[in-house]
Amino acid sequence: MGLWQSLTGRSKPVQANLDALFSLPAAAVTLETTLGFRPTGVGSVCFRAAEGAAFAQTQKDVVELLDNDDDPDVEVSTDSFGFTWLLARQSPDDLSSLVTDLHTVNTSLEDQGFGPALLCSLVGFTDPADRTLGLVYLYKQGTFYPFVPLGPQRRDNLLELQIRDVLTGDLPVEPQLSRWMPLWGAPGL
């Protein structure tokens, strides 16, 4: 941190490392072998939609790029907070393709100047006991955290901490628990 940033109390934001998403397939192997969680084949990207034709065209181009066959692989929705979610689907056995799709969405928005609108990406997992896990990538932090919903407005904090400990060697895990925001009803969970 430079002198001016120290005096004003400002620091540069962490630069997002979208290539960290490509660490997910290795982390998925660790999750399956240690805790029994397998990918669901569903992932999503959350962003704040911007007004204007440029953003609308960028979103349309991304959807068309990912939805290039007969099966609807991409869905766009808006949550109760006004955030837009782009949901992508692939075979549960092809996590690499899903990660590539999510990376494409993120880089397309970033390349068109909409990087500040990106909030997070989420990849869904489930275990034999039908517990749901979302591995969340925080765009502005460049880190991941686990989110395990138990039901309406309840989450499994103990399992989330256990998953954090298991994945620390595979992914950059968010160290500040206060940033582990619940994503109730997020597409992909």
C-alpha positions in Angstrom: 0.0 0.0 0.0 1.4 3.4 -0.9 1.6 6.5 1.2 -1.4 8.2 -0.3 -3.6 5.1 0.2 -2.4 4.8 3.8 -3.3 8.5 4.5 -6.7 8.3 2.9 -7.5 4.8 4.2 -8.1 3.5 0.7 -6.6 0.4 -0.8 -6.7 -1.1 -4.3 -9.4 -3.8 -4.7 -8.2 -7.3 -5.1 -7.9 -8.2 -8.8 -10.3 -11.0 -9.7 -8.5 -14.1 -10.9 -11.1 -15.8 -13.1 -8.7 -18.6 -13.9 -9.2 -19.8 -10.3 -12.5 -21.2 -11.5 -10.4 -23.8 -13.4 -9.3 -25.2 -10.0 -12.8 -26.5 -9.4 -12.5 -29.9 -11.1 -9.5 -30.8 -8.9 -11.4 -29.5 -5.8 -14.4 -31.6 -6.9 -12.3 -34.8 -6.8 -11.2 -33.8 -3.2 -14.8 -33.2 -2.2 -16.0 -36.5 -3.6 -13.2 -38.6 -2.0 -13.3 -36.9 1.4 -17.0 -35.9 1.9 -18.9 -37.7 -0.9 -20.1 -34.5 -2.6 -20.5 -34.8 -6.4 -21.1 -32.0 -9.0 -24.7 -31.5 -10.0 -23.8 -30.1 -13.5 -25.4 -26.8 -12.6 -23.7 -23.5 -12.0 -24.6 -19.8 -12.2 -23.2 -16.3 -12.4 -24.7 -13.5 -10.4 -24.4 -9.9 -11.6 -26.1 -6.5 -11.4 -27.6 -5.9 -14.8 -26.7 -2.5 -16.3 -29.1 -0.3 -18.2 -28.6 0.2 -21.9 -28.2 -1.5 -25.2 -24.5 -2.5 -24.8 -25.2 -4.6 -21.7 -28.3 -6.1 -23.2 -26.4 -7.1 -26.3 -23.5 -8.5 -24.3 -25.9 -10.6 -22.2 -27.7 -11.8 -25.4 -24.4 -12.7 -27.0 -23.3 -14.7 -23.9 -26.6 -16.6 -23.8 -26.4 -17.4 -27.5 -22.8 -18.6 -27.2 -23.6 -21.0 -24.4 -26.9 -22.1 -25.7 -25.6 -23.3 -29.0 -27.5 -26.6 -29.3 -31.1 -27.9 -29.2 -31.2 -28.4 -25.4 -31.7 -25.3 -23.3 -28.5 -25.1 -21.3 -28.8 -21.5 -20.2 -31.5 -19.7 -18.2 -31.6 -16.1 -17.1 -33.6 -15.0 -14.0 -33.8 -12.1 -11.6 -33.9 -12.6 -7.8 -35.9 -10.6 -5.3 -32.9 -8.3 -4.7 -32.8 -7.3 -8.4 -29.7 -9.3 -9.2 -29.5 -11.2 -12.5 -28.5 -14.9 -12.5 -27.4 -16.7 -15.5 -27.8 -20.5 -14.9 -25.7 -22.9 -17.0 -26.2 -26.7 -17.2 -23.8 -29.4 -18.3 -23.5 -33.1 -17.6 -22.7 -33.8 -13.9 -19.7 -35.8 -15.2 -18.4 -32.8 -17.2 -17.5 -30.2 -14.6 -14.7 -28.8 -16.8 -17.3 -27.7 -19.5 -19.5 -26.1 -16.8 -16.5 -24.2 -15.4 -15.6 -23.1 -19.0 -19.2 -21.8 -19.4 -19.0 -19.8 -16.2 -15.6 -18.5 -17.1 -17.0 -17.4 -20.5 -19.8 -15.5 -18.9 -17.5 -13.7 -16.4 -14.8 -12.8 -19.0 -17.4 -11.7 -21.6 -18.9 -9.3 -19.1 -15.5 -8.2 -17.9 -14.1 -7.7 -21.5 -17.1 -5.4 -22.3 -16.4 -3.2 -19.3 -19.1 -4.7 -17.0 -16.6 -6.4 -14.6 -17.7 -4.2 -11.6 -21.3 -5.6 -12.1 -20.1 -9.2 -11.4 -20.8 -10.4 -7.9 -20.2 -14.2 -7.7 -20.3 -17.5 -9.5 -21.7 -20.7 -7.9 -21.2 -24.4 -8.7 -23.7 -26.9 -7.2 -22.8 -30.2 -5.5 -24.8 -32.8 -3.7 -24.0 -35.9 -1.5 -25.7 -39.3 -1.0 -27.7 -37.8 1.9 -29.2 -35.2 -0.5 -27.4 -32.3 1.2 -26.8 -29.4 -1.2 -23.5 -27.5 -1.4 -22.7 -24.4 -3.4 -19.1 -23.5 -3.9 -19.2 -19.7 -4.4 -16.5 -17.6 -6.1 -16.5 -14.0 -4.9 -15.5 -12.0 -8.0 -14.3 -8.9 -6.1 -12.2 -11.0 -3.6 -10.9 -13.7 -5.9 -11.8 -16.3 -3.3 -14.2 -19.2 -2.8 -16.4 -20.2 0.1 -18.8 -23.1 0.7 -22.5 -22.5 1.3 -24.6 -25.4 2.6 -28.3 -24.6 3.0 -30.4 -26.7 5.4 -33.7 -25.2 4.6 -35.4 -21.9 4.7 -33.0 -19.4 6.2 -30.8 -22.1 7.8 -27.4 -23.3 6.9 -24.9 -25.9 8.1 -22.0 -23.8 9.4 -20.2 -26.8 10.8 -20.2 -28.6 7.4 -19.2 -25.4 5.7 -16.1 -25.1 8.0 -15.3 -28.7 7.4 -15.5 -28.2 3.6 -13.3 -25.1 4.0 -10.6 -27.1 5.7 -10.8 -29.9 3.1 -10.5 -27.5 0.1 -7.8 -25.1 1.5 -5.1 -26.8 -0.6 -7.2 -26.8 -3.8 -8.8 -23.4 -3.9 -8.2 -19.9 -2.6 -10.7 -19.9 0.3 -12.1 -16.7 1.6 -10.6 -16.2 5.1 -13.1 -13.7 6.4 -16.2 -15.6 7.5 -18.2 -12.4 7.4 -18.0 -12.5 3.6 -19.6 -16.0 3.5 -23.0 -14.6 2.5 -26.0 -17.0 2.3 -27.4 -17.3 -1.1 -31.0 -18.4 -0.3 -32.8 -19.7 -3.3 -29.9 -19.1 -5.7 -30.2 -20.7 -9.1 -27.9 -23.7 -9.2 -28.6 -24.9 -5.6 
